[in-house]
Structures are given as structure tokens and as C-alpha cells.
Amino acid sequence: MNARIFGLAAIAACLAVPVYAAVALSAAAGSYTISPAASSIRFTIGKAGGGGFDGAFARFKGTIRIDNSDVGRSKVNLTIYPESVGTGQGRIDAFLRSDAVFDTANNPEIQFRSTSVTRTGDTTALVTGRLTARGKTFPEKFTAELDGLKSGTIKFHVTGKVLRSRYGMDVGTPLYSNVVDFDMTLTGKRG
């Protein structure tokens, strides 16, 4: 009996997902302001032989505009304040803020401005844009997945990889990976 109920529940869940996705996408059109209190921007840098370190940025701001009639015209703008970097290790945090890495005294902002958004599934998209850090700008790509839409609040899970050497932050390579893995939760409020 329990197996039969579980099987029916699984079928119902599979049937419900496409309906939710279609509703979510059509209802998602609009402009949103990213809420730092409900969002996170985390990163990981690996180390040869294992280990490495994780960190996050505490201060950032941004907007998301979803154009439902033409997803390609949707926009994402994000500004990160690198002086807010935190790894839980004061010595590493100070080093990351120094002129060897972020050079926060001369480069107080990291900016991402989308140039295109390509829908890749019912709730996923590839966001391509221009990332500027330490005065250098390069094209970067991030994968975004719609995690929720409720009462004028939208939530995305965003992942991507950035080569730090492109931005003059290659100190410590090859011991520490040149690849920075980003894992972000961006929650926006409509309006």
C-alpha cells in the first residue's frame, strides 16, 4: 500500500513540475532588486593536493530584469564590494584585500553587466556578460536556475568559473588553483 501511494505521489510530482515551471516563467517578468540579506555570493579556490579555501562577499548590490517576451533582452547587473570578503581567517582576508589580489584601496568594486541571456531549459539560462575587476574587463558566463517565485520575490541559484589570472590575481598559482568556483543565491524583490 505504501509503495503504491509513494508511486502515485512520484507521478504527480513529475507531472506538476512542468506546470510550475511554465507558470513561474510567465509570472517572473519584471524588475527586481537583489536583497543582500536573502542572498549569498560564495566562492572556492582549490589547492594542489587537496584543500584550498572557501569565502564569501558580505556586501553587494544589483538588479535583475526579466523580459518575458524576449528572454535574450533580460538583464543582470551586479556590483560586489571586495573589501567585504571573508574566509573566516583574518590573515587570508587581509591578503585578499591587499594589492596582491583585490587591491581594494584602488579597486573598490567588482562589476558584472550581462550582455545576453539564453534560455537553456524551463527554469534555466546561460547569462553572458562582462566582468570587471582590478580595471580589467573580460566576458564571463554563469548558469542561472530559477529556484522560486513567490509574492513578488524571485530566487536564482547561479554558478560559474572564473580564471583569476585574467584579472591580475594569479598570486599563488599553481599551488592554488587559477579557477575560482562561484556558487551564488540571488534573491530579488519586485519593484
Secondary structure, 3 states (H helix, E strand, C coil): CHHHHHHHHHHHHHHHHHHHHHHHHHHCCEEEEECHHHCEEEEEEEECCCCEEEEEECCEEEEEEECCCCHHHCEEEEEECHHHEECCCHHHHHHHHCCCCCCCCCCCCEEEEEEEEEECCCCEEEEEEEEEECCEEEEEEEEEEEEEEECCEEEEEEEEEEEHHHHCCCCCCCCEEEEEEEEEEEEEEEC
